[in-house]
Every structure is written in C-alpha cells, then in structure tokens.
Amino acid sequence: MFRQSLSENEGMIFLFQDDSNKTFWTKDTYISLDIIFLDSKFKIVSYYTNTLPNQTKVVYDSKFRSQFVIETKNGFLNKNSLKVGDILDIRYQ
C-alpha cells in the first residue's frame, strides 16, 4: 500500500498458510500493477494486468486456489512472457 512507484524487477510477495481462493483490491496503491496468483508449487494459476489504481470497487480474484500472490509493476508479465502454467523460480535477496 501507498506505493508511488516500483522498479522494473521489484515486487511484493504475499505468503499465505492456506491454499484457497484469494481476492485483492488496490486501495491506497497509486500505480497500476500486475497481480500474479501462484499455487503452493509457485505455478501461475491466474493473473491480472493493468489493474486500476487506488480503488475498492473492482476486485481481483484468483479464480483458482492459490497460496502466494505477487504484485509487480504493470507490464512485468508481458515483458517476461509469463503465462498461466509457468512455474516461477522465487529468489529472496
């Protein structure tokens, strides 16, 4: 929340204990994001691009059970040719 910018390869990862449907909104987020929903094996199960900044009327639902959610700068999915079914290699720095 309250982000005004993100670098090309920056993002936020949300770690949940359970594998269930998740719903996100963009309240107090001032930039458009890509929202990526991942299962417990880091496989992309669904995603949204070009989210609407700073609002609560439109919600972004995982559509499928997911355990992790990544928010990145809008355009990250397209730039990296990512799609549903791809498995991400998550590295912490």
Buried (B, 14 or more C-beta within 10 A) or exposed (E): EEBEEBEEEEBEBBEEEEBEEBEBBBEEBEBBBBBBBBBEEBBBBBBBBEBBBEEEEEEBEBBBBBBBBBBBBBBBBEEEEBEEEBEBEEEEE
